[in-house]
């Protein structure tokens, strides 16, 4: 390996590639745009190839960049994992950082976390909720140890492994008093305000394909949000709002009758929910214990 390549070069390249723009990458790394641009330029000069093509729309990986990104992120992950293991030796308590998509935060994690806490009382558990793209990027870069949630599109899973726990569908829910409860056709939802998954959501492409198959254009009166708290609050308060969301997010409200699922066929949106981790990485004791807790909790989450 060329000794001129530094960690900052690899980290800058990976962050820019995943963010899709120098500006967003600079914000994520708390650096100026010229500084992160300089790091990328230095890396490309050292390697002797263009890794990212720049345009007004942002940046895009070249063919060489696609190849190099996988190995760069594996190197970053291995180094950070080694540092964590070194720092974890001695008398300090263990630490586990888990990212969770909204569909598992209230449906699967409570039981798994309780189970894990009973057998690992000395481990500090950090839970981070967020959209799929943000969490897998942090996982790939070493900022998280595991991510739990829906399996994303293939291009988002580079360098990652996936262990399936169960499957779930997307549902369309509304307040029990909403006139939307009588809707039987997808196109009729356009009469309501629709809470819709944003671009970086794991379920966005599934819903898009379903609407295309039904000949239904993207709803004009929509709000795009990945916030389960916002979606829950608005749908419970406004009978004129319908919410397109993974079943696990609203399982409690549906069971209690506070929300109802519309009679729309969403079987085409069935997808896997599971555990994402970095490929070929030796998992820590804490990570293996948490995975075991998730596997034990999964049957109850499916019920």
C-alpha positions as CSV (number, residue, x, y, z in Angstrom):
1,X,0.0,0.0,0.0
2,X,1.2,3.5,-0.8
3,X,2.3,5.1,2.5
4,X,1.1,8.4,1.3
5,X,-2.6,7.3,1.7
6,X,-3.9,8.4,5.0
7,X,-7.0,7.6,7.0
8,X,-8.3,11.1,6.3
9,X,-8.1,10.4,2.5
10,X,-10.1,7.2,2.8
11,X,-12.7,8.7,5.2
12,X,-13.2,11.8,3.0
13,X,-13.6,9.7,-0.2
14,X,-16.1,7.3,1.5
15,X,-18.2,10.1,3.0
16,X,-18.3,12.1,-0.3
17,X,-19.3,9.0,-2.3
18,X,-22.1,8.2,0.1
19,X,-23.3,11.7,0.6
20,X,-23.4,12.4,-3.2
21,X,-22.0,15.9,-2.8
22,X,-19.0,17.7,-1.4
23,X,-21.2,20.1,0.5
24,X,-23.1,17.4,2.3
25,X,-20.0,15.4,3.0
26,X,-18.2,18.4,4.5
27,X,-21.2,19.0,6.8
28,X,-21.2,15.4,8.0
29,X,-17.5,15.6,8.7
30,X,-17.6,19.1,10.3
31,X,-15.0,20.2,7.7
32,X,-14.9,23.0,5.2
33,X,-15.7,22.1,1.6
34,X,-12.2,23.1,0.4
35,X,-10.6,20.9,3.0
36,X,-12.6,17.8,2.0
37,X,-12.1,18.5,-1.7
38,X,-8.4,18.8,-1.1
39,X,-8.3,15.4,0.6
40,X,-10.1,13.8,-2.3
41,X,-7.8,15.4,-4.9
42,X,-4.8,14.2,-3.0
43,X,-6.1,10.7,-2.9
44,X,-6.8,10.7,-6.7
45,X,-3.3,12.0,-7.4
46,X,-1.7,9.3,-5.3
47,X,-3.7,6.5,-6.9
48,X,-3.5,8.0,-10.4
49,X,-7.2,7.7,-11.3
50,X,-10.4,9.7,-11.0
51,X,-12.6,8.2,-8.3
52,X,-15.5,10.6,-8.4
53,X,-16.8,12.6,-11.4
54,X,-17.9,16.1,-10.4
55,X,-20.9,17.9,-12.0
56,X,-23.4,20.6,-11.0
57,X,-25.7,17.8,-9.7
58,X,-23.0,16.6,-7.3
59,X,-20.5,13.7,-7.6
60,X,-20.8,10.2,-9.0
61,X,-18.5,7.2,-8.6
62,X,-16.5,6.3,-11.7
63,X,-15.9,2.6,-12.5
64,X,-12.6,2.8,-10.7
65,X,-14.3,4.6,-7.8
66,X,-16.9,1.8,-7.4
67,X,-14.1,-0.8,-7.0
68,X,-12.0,1.3,-4.7
69,X,-14.9,2.3,-2.4
70,X,-15.5,-1.2,-1.2
71,X,-11.9,-1.8,-0.2
72,X,-11.6,1.7,1.3
73,X,-14.6,1.2,3.5
74,X,-13.4,-2.2,4.6
75,X,-10.1,-0.7,5.6
76,X,-11.8,2.1,7.6
77,X,-14.1,-0.4,9.3
78,X,-11.2,-2.8,10.2
79,X,-9.1,0.0,11.7
80,X,-12.0,1.4,13.8
81,X,-13.0,-2.1,14.9
82,X,-9.4,-2.7,16.0
83,X,-9.2,0.5,17.9
84,X,-12.5,-0.2,19.7
85,X,-11.3,-3.7,20.7
86,X,-8.0,-2.2,22.0
87,X,-9.8,0.4,24.0
88,X,-12.2,-2.1,25.4
89,X,-9.5,-4.1,27.1
90,X,-8.9,-3.6,30.7
91,X,-11.4,-2.7,33.3
92,X,-13.7,-0.5,31.2
93,X,-17.3,-1.7,30.5
94,X,-18.3,-2.9,27.1
95,X,-20.1,-0.7,24.7
96,X,-22.5,-1.5,21.8
97,X,-23.9,1.0,19.3
98,X,-27.0,-0.1,17.5
99,X,-28.9,1.7,14.7
100,X,-32.6,1.0,14.4
101,X,-35.1,1.8,11.7
102,X,-38.5,3.1,13.0
103,X,-40.2,-0.2,12.1
104,X,-38.3,-2.0,14.9
105,X,-37.9,0.7,17.6
106,X,-41.3,0.1,19.3
107,X,-42.1,-3.4,17.9
108,X,-39.0,-5.6,18.2
109,X,-36.3,-3.7,20.2
110,X,-38.0,-3.3,23.7
111,X,-38.0,-7.0,24.4
112,X,-34.6,-7.6,22.8
113,X,-33.0,-4.7,24.8
114,X,-34.6,-6.0,28.0
115,X,-33.3,-9.5,27.4
116,X,-29.8,-8.2,26.5
117,X,-29.7,-6.0,29.6
118,X,-30.4,-8.9,31.9
119,X,-27.4,-10.9,30.6
120,X,-25.1,-8.0,29.9
121,X,-25.6,-5.5,32.7
122,X,-22.1,-4.0,32.3
123,X,-22.5,-3.1,28.7
124,X,-23.4,0.4,27.7
125,X,-26.0,0.2,24.9
126,X,-26.4,3.1,22.6
127,X,-29.5,3.1,20.3
128,X,-29.7,5.4,17.3
129,X,-32.9,5.7,15.3
130,X,-32.9,7.0,11.8
131,X,-33.6,6.3,8.1
132,X,-32.0,3.4,6.3
133,X,-29.4,5.2,4.2
134,X,-28.0,7.2,7.1
135,X,-27.7,4.2,9.4
136,X,-26.0,1.9,6.9
137,X,-23.6,4.6,6.0
138,X,-22.6,5.0,9.7
139,X,-22.4,1.2,10.0
140,X,-20.2,0.9,7.0
141,X,-17.9,3.7,8.3
142,X,-17.6,2.2,11.8
143,X,-19.9,4.6,13.6
144,X,-22.3,1.8,14.5
145,X,-21.8,-1.9,15.3
146,X,-25.1,-3.2,14.1
147,X,-28.2,-1.9,12.3
148,X,-31.7,-3.5,12.7
149,X,-34.5,-2.9,10.3
150,X,-35.7,-3.5,6.7
151,X,-33.3,-4.8,4.1
152,X,-32.6,-1.9,1.7
153,X,-31.9,-1.8,-2.0
154,X,-28.9,-3.9,-3.2
155,X,-26.7,-0.8,-3.9
156,X,-27.1,0.3,-0.3
157,X,-25.7,-3.0,1.1
158,X,-22.2,-3.0,-0.3
159,X,-19.8,-4.3,2.2
160,X,-22.5,-5.4,4.6
161,X,-24.1,-8.7,5.7
162,X,-27.8,-9.3,6.4
163,X,-29.4,-11.8,8.8
164,X,-33.1,-12.1,8.4
165,X,-35.4,-12.1,11.4
166,X,-38.8,-12.0,9.8
167,X,-40.8,-10.4,7.0
168,X,-43.4,-7.6,7.2
169,X,-45.6,-5.6,4.8
170,X,-46.2,-1.9,4.3
171,X,-49.6,-0.8,5.4
172,X,-51.8,2.3,4.8
173,X,-53.4,3.5,8.1
174,X,-55.8,6.2,9.1
175,X,-57.8,7.4,12.1
176,X,-60.8,5.1,12.8
177,X,-63.1,8.0,12.1
178,X,-61.4,8.9,8.8
179,X,-63.5,8.7,5.6
180,X,-60.4,7.0,4.1
181,X,-61.4,3.7,5.9
182,X,-63.8,3.0,3.0
183,X,-61.1,3.4,0.3
184,X,-60.6,0.3,-1.8
185,X,-58.6,1.7,-4.7
186,X,-55.1,3.3,-4.5
187,X,-56.0,6.2,-6.8
188,X,-58.7,7.3,-4.3
189,X,-56.0,8.1,-1.7
190,X,-55.3,11.3,-3.7
191,X,-58.3,12.8,-2.0
192,X,-56.4,12.8,1.3
193,X,-53.2,14.1,2.6
194,X,-50.7,11.2,2.3
195,X,-47.7,10.8,4.6
196,X,-45.2,9.1,2.3
197,X,-41.8,7.5,2.8
198,X,-38.9,9.8,1.7
199,X,-36.2,8.9,-0.9
200,X,-33.8,7.4,1.6
201,X,-36.4,5.1,3.1
202,X,-36.0,1.4,2.7
203,X,-39.7,1.0,1.7
204,X,-39.8,3.9,-0.8
205,X,-39.0,1.8,-3.9
206,X,-41.4,-0.9,-2.9
207,X,-44.3,1.6,-2.7
208,X,-43.2,3.2,-6.0
209,X,-43.3,-0.1,-7.8
210,X,-46.7,-0.9,-6.4
211,X,-48.2,2.4,-7.5
212,X,-46.7,2.0,-11.0
213,X,-48.2,-1.4,-11.3
214,X,-51.6,0.0,-10.4
215,X,-51.2,2.9,-12.8
216,X,-51.3,5.4,-10.0
217,X,-49.1,8.5,-10.1
218,X,-47.2,9.8,-7.1
219,X,-49.7,11.5,-4.8
220,X,-49.7,15.3,-5.2
221,X,-51.0,16.1,-1.7
222,X,-48.2,14.4,0.2
223,X,-45.7,15.0,3.0
224,X,-42.5,12.9,2.9
225,X,-41.2,12.0,6.3
226,X,-39.3,9.2,8.0
227,X,-40.3,10.4,11.4
228,X,-42.5,7.8,13.2
229,X,-43.3,10.4,15.9
230,X,-44.5,12.9,13.4
231,X,-46.5,10.4,11.4
232,X,-48.2,9.0,14.5
233,X,-49.1,12.4,15.9
234,X,-50.6,13.7,12.6
235,X,-52.5,10.6,11.7
236,X,-54.0,10.2,15.2
237,X,-55.1,13.9,15.1
238,X,-56.3,14.4,11.5
239,X,-58.9,12.1,9.9
240,X,-58.0,13.6,6.5
241,X,-54.5,12.1,6.7
242,X,-53.4,8.6,5.7
243,X,-50.0,7.2,6.5
244,X,-48.0,4.7,4.3
245,X,-45.7,3.0,6.7
246,X,-44.1,-0.4,7.7
247,X,-46.4,-2.5,9.8
248,X,-44.0,-2.7,12.7
249,X,-44.1,1.1,13.3
250,X,-47.9,1.1,14.0
251,X,-48.4,-2.5,15.3
252,X,-49.3,-1.2,18.7
253,X,-51.8,1.4,17.5
254,X,-53.4,-1.2,15.2
255,X,-53.8,-3.7,18.0
256,X,-55.3,-1.0,20.3
257,X,-57.7,0.2,17.6
258,X,-56.3,3.8,17.7
259,X,-55.4,3.4,14.0
260,X,-56.9,1.1,11.3
261,X,-55.4,-0.4,8.2
262,X,-57.1,0.4,5.0
263,X,-58.3,-2.5,2.8
264,X,-55.6,-2.1,0.1
265,X,-53.5,-5.0,-1.2
266,X,-49.9,-4.3,-0.1
267,X,-48.6,-7.9,-0.4
268,X,-46.1,-6.8,-3.0
269,X,-44.3,-4.7,-0.4
270,X,-43.5,-7.7,1.8
271,X,-39.8,-7.4,2.7
272,X,-37.2,-8.8,5.1
273,X,-36.5,-7.3,8.5
274,X,-33.1,-8.3,10.0
275,X,-29.7,-7.4,11.3
276,X,-27.1,-5.7,9.2
277,X,-23.4,-5.9,10.1
278,X,-20.1,-5.3,8.3
279,X,-19.0,-8.2,6.0
280,X,-16.2,-10.5,7.2
281,X,-15.8,-8.7,10.5
282,X,-15.3,-10.7,13.7
283,X,-18.2,-9.5,15.9
284,X,-17.6,-8.5,19.5
285,X,-19.0,-10.5,22.4
286,X,-21.6,-7.7,23.0
287,X,-22.7,-7.8,19.4
288,X,-23.1,-11.5,19.4
289,X,-25.2,-11.3,22.6
290,X,-27.4,-8.7,21.1
291,X,-28.0,-10.7,18.0
292,X,-29.0,-13.6,20.1
293,X,-31.5,-11.4,22.0
294,X,-33.0,-10.2,18.7
295,X,-33.4,-13.8,17.5
296,X,-35.3,-14.7,20.6
297,X,-37.5,-11.6,20.4
298,X,-38.3,-12.0,16.7
299,X,-41.1,-14.7,17.0
300,X,-43.1,-12.3,19.2
301,X,-42.6,-9.5,16.8
302,X,-44.0,-11.6,14.0
303,X,-47.2,-12.4,16.0
